[in-house]
Amino acid sequence: MNQDDHAPRSDVKHFVLDTNVLLHNPASLFMFKDNEVVIPFAVLEELDKFKKQNDDVGRNARSVIRRLDQLRAKGKLNQGVTWNGHGGKIRVEFATDQRPQWLKEDAPDNRIIAVAWHLQEQGHRAVLISKDINVRLKSDGLGIPTEDFEAQKVDADHLYTGYITLDVPGEVIDTLYEEKQLELAKIEQHLSHATGKTQGENTAEQPEQDGPDAGTQEDERLPAVQLFGNQFVQMRDALDESHTGLARLLGDTEYLIPIHGPRRPVFGIMARNLQQTMALDLLLDDEVKLVTLLGTAGSGKTLLAIAAGMTKVVSEQRYDKLLVARPIMPMGRDIGYLPGDKDEKLAAWMQPIFDNLAYLLSTRGSGAQSADSKSPEQRMKTLMASGQVVLEPLTYIRGRSIPHQFIIVDEAQNLTPHEVKTIVSRVGEGTKIVLTGDIAQIDNPYLDSSSNGLSYLVEQLKGHTIVGHVTLAKSERSELASLAAANL
């Protein structure tokens, strides 16, 4: 679906929006330009139920209602209100009585599908837009064109990974380490042979090509891989496999700098593979204000982020505090039903963070840095009592300005693009924020690997001077965890 196509008025489409689309992104009302957006009355009833919630869902419901009220001032919604100069129209549809036998049950989903069915029966080009897979299945079964909401989706199969592998002459690697930098021009001729294209490092940015051979890697007319700011390049000597180098394109410059990895443990943690070395380089660079880490279970994304945060806050005192947050699924869900005070309520949700902190604060995890008689739990309580380490649900992030902190948002794959924008826009002066997640493990019923906020953030902000990303490819939790991640 191309939701922004300018269709002729004689060929106007009627896009029927499900409630979940509006709750996912209130601006979806205005994303169909010169077509007609139809809001079933059942959607208004569902929005009325959600508007009382004190979370992002409730706020989005109220936002949609306010926007519809503003349109109401311009005309009658039941007749359709034109909102732009291209014929774009928004209308509320009440007629749902006429429906096929299969939709007789008076459920909100059936009433919404019935609106699309009724428009189709009248000869209109109706398309039902829903993020609910079951609604799409039922609609398609009735012969009604139905699609997911495509805006803010990315190609998860070609997601930016933050690094490429490049075969170069050995003298190029030597120059990198001897001069402590390397001009981008010296490797540009080799970029067309970079490996990793099929994993999507940069293919999302390649221009579309026409013809039967378009898109083949063998086509010599294909442009070289484009390097983005803060992207890593693993260099291999074409004549000697053991002669390698690792570099990062520095910000928006034309120079690559050599990456050695930390020479000493980072709060007791050493990188176990190449991608972890890349991740630690970004995490420990104060000039990179936003870091995103993707990876499977056990790849170390959360542990590395917390280790870097503890180093910056406790050891170096570069930031005032370490703030670790996780979405209470779904984001903003009230934790009041759990027993105890806020910290006790959070314990169930934050246990993975506690586990990582306990490991880092143990003698095994942090070594001489914590060589005292206190247990990891006692050290953890001391840090939390002093305010150096703060654990928060994302419910309390909205409306705040957070300066001079090292923020980690774990399980960010369960957030919508709008929620990610809300969180990142809270960042104040002198703050660094890290978002981690596994887009293969999404609990939000209306998100997938292409539409979640973490994937969207990775693609939209790649290449910016203060932004870095790495996809961790290998599980390092244990031999058994690696076996399970690879085969189950």
C-alpha positions in Angstrom: 0.0 0.0 0.0 1.2 3.5 -0.9 -0.8 5.6 1.5 0.5 8.8 0.1 -0.4 8.3 -3.6 -2.3 11.1 -5.2 -5.2 9.2 -6.7 -7.6 11.1 -9.1 -10.8 12.2 -7.5 -12.7 9.8 -9.8 -10.7 7.0 -8.3 -10.7 8.0 -4.7 -10.1 5.3 -2.1 -12.0 5.0 1.2 -9.6 4.0 4.0 -11.4 2.6 7.0 -9.2 2.9 10.0 -9.4 0.5 12.9 -9.0 1.8 16.5 -5.6 0.3 17.0 -4.2 2.3 14.0 -5.3 5.6 15.7 -3.9 4.5 19.0 -0.7 3.5 17.4 -0.3 6.9 15.7 -2.9 9.7 16.1 -1.4 11.4 13.0 -2.6 8.5 10.9 -5.8 10.5 10.3 -3.8 12.8 8.0 -1.5 10.3 6.2 -3.8 9.4 3.3 -3.6 12.9 1.6 -6.1 13.0 -1.3 -8.2 10.0 -0.3 -11.1 9.7 2.1 -10.5 8.4 5.7 -13.5 6.8 7.2 -13.8 6.4 11.0 -16.5 3.9 12.0 -18.7 5.0 14.9 -17.6 1.8 16.8 -14.1 3.3 16.7 -15.3 6.5 18.5 -16.9 4.3 21.1 -13.6 2.4 21.7 -11.7 5.7 21.8 -14.1 6.9 24.5 -13.2 3.9 26.7 -9.5 4.4 26.2 -9.4 8.1 26.8 -9.5 7.8 30.6 -6.3 5.8 30.8 -3.3 7.7 32.2 -0.8 6.2 29.7 0.3 6.6 26.1 -2.8 4.7 24.9 -5.1 7.1 26.8 -3.1 10.1 25.6 -3.3 9.0 21.9 -7.1 8.4 22.3 -7.5 11.9 23.6 -5.3 13.3 20.9 -7.5 11.7 18.2 -10.7 12.9 19.8 -9.3 16.5 20.0 -8.3 16.4 16.3 -11.7 15.1 15.2 -13.3 17.9 17.3 -11.2 20.5 15.5 -12.4 19.1 12.2 -16.0 19.2 13.4 -15.6 23.0 13.7 -14.9 23.1 9.9 -17.9 21.0 8.8 -20.1 18.0 9.4 -18.1 14.9 10.1 -21.0 12.6 9.0 -20.7 14.2 5.5 -17.0 14.4 5.5 -14.6 17.3 6.2 -11.9 18.3 3.7 -8.7 19.1 5.6 -6.2 19.9 2.9 -6.0 21.4 -0.6 -5.7 18.0 -2.3 -9.2 16.7 -1.6 -8.2 14.7 1.5 -11.4 14.1 3.5 -12.2 12.6 6.9 -15.6 11.2 7.7 -17.4 9.4 10.5 -19.6 6.5 9.3 -22.5 5.4 11.3 -24.2 2.8 9.0 -23.3 -0.7 10.2 -26.7 -2.3 10.3 -26.3 -3.8 6.9 -23.8 -6.6 7.2 -23.4 -10.2 6.0 -24.5 -13.1 8.1 -21.0 -13.8 9.3 -20.8 -10.4 11.0 -24.1 -10.4 12.8 -22.5 -10.8 16.2 -22.5 -7.2 17.7 -18.7 -7.0 18.4 -16.7 -3.8 17.8 -14.4 -5.6 15.2 -17.5 -6.8 13.3 -19.0 -3.3 13.2 -15.8 -1.9 11.9 -15.4 -4.5 9.2 -19.1 -4.0 8.4 -18.4 -0.3 7.5 -15.8 -1.4 4.9 -18.1 -4.1 3.6 -21.0 -1.6 3.3 -18.7 0.9 1.3 -17.6 -1.9 -1.0 -21.3 -2.9 -1.6 -22.0 0.7 -2.6 -19.3 0.5 -5.2 -16.6 2.4 -3.4 -12.9 1.4 -3.4 -12.8 0.5 0.3 -9.6 -0.6 2.1 -9.6 -1.6 5.8 -6.5 -0.6 7.7 -5.9 -2.5 10.9 -2.9 -3.7 13.0 -5.1 -6.5 14.3 -4.2 -9.7 12.3 -7.5 -11.4 13.1 -9.4 -8.4 11.8 -7.4 -8.5 8.6 -8.1 -12.2 8.2 -11.8 -11.8 8.7 -11.9 -8.9 6.4 -9.9 -10.6 3.7 -12.2 -13.7 4.1 -15.1 -11.4 3.1 -13.3 -10.2 0.0 -12.5 -6.8 1.5 -9.1 -5.4 0.7 -7.2 -5.1 4.0 -3.8 -4.0 4.9 -1.5 -3.3 7.9 -0.7 0.3 8.7 2.5 0.7 6.6 3.7 4.2 7.8 6.8 4.1 10.1 7.6 0.6 9.1 11.1 -0.5 8.0 12.5 -3.5 6.2 13.5 -5.8 9.0 15.2 -8.2 6.7 17.6 -5.3 5.6 18.0 -3.5 8.8 21.1 -1.4 9.3 23.6 -3.5 11.4 26.2 -0.8 12.1 29.2 -2.6 10.5 30.5 -4.1 7.3 33.4 -6.5 6.4 35.8 -5.3 3.8 38.7 -7.0 1.9 41.5 -4.5 1.4 45.3 -4.6 0.7 47.4 -5.2 3.7 49.0 -1.7 3.5 45.7 -0.1 4.1 45.4 -1.8 7.5 49.0 -0.9 8.3 48.3 2.8 7.5 45.2 2.8 9.7 47.2 1.8 12.8 50.4 3.6 12.0 48.8 7.0 11.3 45.9 6.4 13.9 43.5 7.3 11.1 42.6 6.5 7.5 41.0 8.7 4.8 37.7 7.3 3.6 38.9 7.8 0.0 41.5 5.0 0.5 38.8 2.3 0.9 36.1 3.7 -1.3 37.2 1.7 -4.3 36.8 -1.5 -2.2 33.3 -0.7 -0.9 31.5 -2.3 -3.9 32.9 -5.7 -2.7 31.9 -5.3 0.9 30.3 -8.3 2.4 27.2 -8.1 4.5 24.8 -6.6 1.9 22.5 -9.5 2.1 22.2 -8.9 5.9 21.0 -5.4 5.1 23.8 -3.1 6.3 23.0 -0.4 3.8 20.7 -1.8 1.1 17.8 0.1 2.5 19.4 3.3 1.2 20.2 2.0 -2.3 18.2 3.7 -5.0 15.6 1.5 -6.8 16.7 0.3 -10.3 14.6 -0.7 -13.3 15.1 -3.7 -15.5 15.2 -7.5 -15.0 18.7 -7.5 -13.5 17.9 -4.8 -10.9 19.0 -5.7 -7.4 21.5 -8.4 -8.2 24.9 -8.1 -6.4 26.7 -9.2 -9.5 25.6 -6.2 -11.5 28.6 -3.9 -11.9 26.4 -0.9 -12.2 25.4 -1.2 -8.5 26.6 1.6 -6.4 29.2 1.0 -3.7 28.0 0.5 -0.2 27.5 3.8 1.5 29.2 4.2 4.9 27.4 6.1 7.6 28.8 8.1 10.5 29.9 5.9 13.4 29.6 2.8 11.3 32.3 0.2 11.8 34.5 -1.4 9.2 36.1 -4.8 9.7 39.1 -4.9 7.3 40.6 -8.1 6.2 43.9 -8.5 4.3 43.0 -10.0 0.9 46.2 -12.1 1.0 46.4 -12.9 4.7 43.3 -13.8 6.7 45.1 -13.3 10.0 45.9 -9.7 9.2 42.8 -7.7 10.2 41.8 -4.3 11.5 38.7 -2.6 12.9 37.8 1.0 12.3 34.9 3.4 12.8 33.9 6.2 10.5 34.2 9.2 12.8 30.9 11.2 13.0 30.4 13.2 9.8 34.1 13.4 8.9 35.9 11.7 6.0 38.2 9.7 8.4 38.2 6.3 10.0 39.8 5.8 13.3 41.2 2.5 14.6 39.3 0.6 17.3 41.3 -1.4 19.8 38.6 -2.1 22.3 39.0 -1.4 26.1 42.4 -2.5 27.3 41.0 -3.0 30.8 37.8 -4.6 31.9 34.7 -2.4 31.8 33.4 -2.8 35.3 34.7 -6.4 35.2 33.5 -7.1 31.7 35.6 -7.8 28.6 34.3 -8.0 25.1 34.0 -11.6 23.9 33.5 -11.0 20.2 33.9 -8.4 17.6 30.4 -6.9 17.9 30.8 -6.6 21.6 34.0 -4.6 21.0 32.1 -2.3 18.7 29.3 -1.9 21.2 31.7 -1.0 24.1 33.4 1.5 21.8 30.1 3.4 21.3 29.0 3.0 24.9 32.1 4.5 26.3 32.4 7.4 23.8 30.8 10.4 25.5 30.4 12.2 22.1 27.9 9.5 21.0 24.8 10.5 22.8 22.4 7.8 21.5 23.3 4.1 21.2 21.0 1.4 20.0 21.9 -2.3 20.5 20.0 -5.2 18.9 20.7 -8.8 19.6 19.3 -12.2 20.4 18.9 -13.5 23.9 22.3 -13.8 25.7 24.2 -11.6 23.2 25.2 -9.3 26.1 23.4 -6.1 25.0 21.9 -5.3 28.4 25.0 -6.4 30.4 27.3 -4.3 28.3 25.1 -1.3 28.5 24.8 -1.5 32.3 28.6 -2.2 32.7 29.3 0.9 30.6 26.8 2.9 32.6 28.3 1.8 36.0 31.8 2.7 34.7 30.6 6.2 33.7 28.6 6.9 36.8 30.4 5.1 39.6 34.0 4.8 38.5 34.5 7.9 36.3 31.6 10.0 37.8 31.0 11.4 34.3 27.2 11.3 34.8 25.2 12.1 37.9 23.2 8.8 37.9 22.4 5.6 36.0 18.7 5.4 35.1 17.5 2.0 33.9 14.0 1.7 32.6 11.9 -1.1 31.1 8.5 -0.9 29.5 5.8 -2.4 31.6 4.1 -4.4 28.9 2.2 -2.7 27.4 3.9 0.6 28.0 2.3 2.7 30.7 0.3 -0.2 32.2 -0.6 0.7 35.8 1.6 -1.3 38.3 -0.8 -0.5 41.2 -2.3 -4.0 41.2 1.0 -5.4 42.4 1.6 -5.4 46.2 4.0 -3.2 48.1 5.5 0.3 47.4 6.9 1.4 44.0 10.2 -0.4 44.4 8.5 -3.6 45.4 6.0 -3.4 42.6 8.9 -2.9 40.1 10.9 -5.8 41.4 9.0 -8.3 39.2 9.5 -6.3 36.1 13.1 -5.2 36.8 14.5 -8.6 37.9 16.6 -9.0 34.7 18.2 -5.7 35.6 18.8 -6.8 39.2 20.5 -9.9 37.9 22.9 -8.0 35.7 23.7 -5.5 38.4 24.3 -8.3 40.9 26.7 -10.0 38.5 28.6 -6.7 37.9 28.8 -6.0 41.7 29.9 -9.5 42.6 33.6 -10.3 43.1 33.6 -12.3 40.0 32.0 -9.5 38.0 33.8 -6.4 39.1 36.9 -7.9 40.7 39.0 -5.4 42.7 36.5 -2.6 42.2 34.3 -4.2 44.8 36.8 -5.9 47.0 34.9 -5.4 50.3 32.9 -7.6 52.6 29.5 -6.5 51.3 27.3 -8.8 49.2 26.3 -7.7 45.7 22.7 -7.1 47.1 24.1 -4.8 49.8 26.2 -2.9 47.3 23.2 -2.6 45.0 21.0 -1.2 47.8 23.8 1.3 48.7 24.0 2.5 45.2 20.2 2.9 44.9 19.9 4.5 48.3 22.5 7.1 47.2 20.6 7.8 44.0 23.5 6.8 41.8 21.4 4.0 40.3 17.7 4.5 39.7 15.2 1.9 38.3 12.1 3.3 36.7 9.1 2.1 34.7 8.7 4.1 31.5 5.4 5.3 32.8 7.2 8.0 34.8 9.4 9.2 32.0 6.9 11.3 30.1 6.9 15.0 31.0 10.4 14.9 32.5 13.6 16.5 31.4 16.5 14.3 32.3 20.0 16.0 32.3 23.4 14.6 33.1 22.3 11.0 33.3 23.3 7.7 31.7 19.9 6.2 30.6 19.3 2.6 29.5 16.0 1.6 28.1 15.8 -2.2 28.0 13.3 -4.3 25.9 12.8 -1.3 23.7 11.4 -3.5 20.9 8.0 -3.4 22.7 7.7 0.3 22.1 5.9 2.1 19.2 7.8 4.7 17.2 5.7 7.4 19.0 6.7 6.0 22.4 10.4 5.9 21.4 10.2 9.5 20.2 8.6 10.4 23.6 11.4 8.8 25.5 14.3 10.1 23.5 12.9 13.6 23.5 13.1 13.6 27.3 16.9 13.6 27.1 18.4 16.7 28.6 21.8 18.4 28.3 24.7 16.1 29.1 22.7 12.9 29.0 23.5 9.7 27.1 20.7 7.2 26.3 21.1 3.6 25.3 18.2 1.5 23.9 18.5 -2.3 23.7 16.2 -5.0 22.5 15.6 -8.1 20.4 13.2 -7.5 17.5 12.6 -11.3 17.3 10.9 -11.3 20.8 8.1 -8.8 20.7 5.3 -9.0 23.3 3.2 -6.0 22.0 0.4 -7.6 20.0 0.3 -4.7 17.5 4.0 -4.5 16.8 6.4 -6.7 14.7 10.0 -6.7 13.7 9.3 -4.0 11.1 6.9 -1.7 12.9 8.4 -1.5 16.4 10.0 1.7 17.6 13.5 0.3 18.1 13.8 -0.8 14.4 12.3 2.5 13.3 14.8 4.5 15.4 17.8 2.5 14.0 16.9 3.2 10.4 15.8 6.8 10.9 18.8 8.0 12.9 21.6 6.0 11.3 24.6 8.2 10.2 24.0 11.1 12.5 27.1 12.4 14.3 25.9 11.7 17.8 24.2 8.3 17.1 25.6 4.8 16.9 24.3 1.3 16.4 25.5 -2.3 16.5 23.6 -5.5 16.0 25.1 -8.2 18.2 25.1 -11.5 16.3 26.2 -14.1 18.8 24.9 -15.4 22.1 27.6 -15.4 24.8 25.5 -16.2 27.8 26.6 -19.9 27.9 27.2 -22.8 25.5 23.7 -24.0 26.2 22.1 -20.6 25.6 24.0 -20.3 22.3 22.8 -23.7 21.3 19.2 -22.9 22.1 19.3 -19.5 20.3 20.7 -21.0 17.2 18.5 -24.2 16.9 15.2 -23.7 18.7 
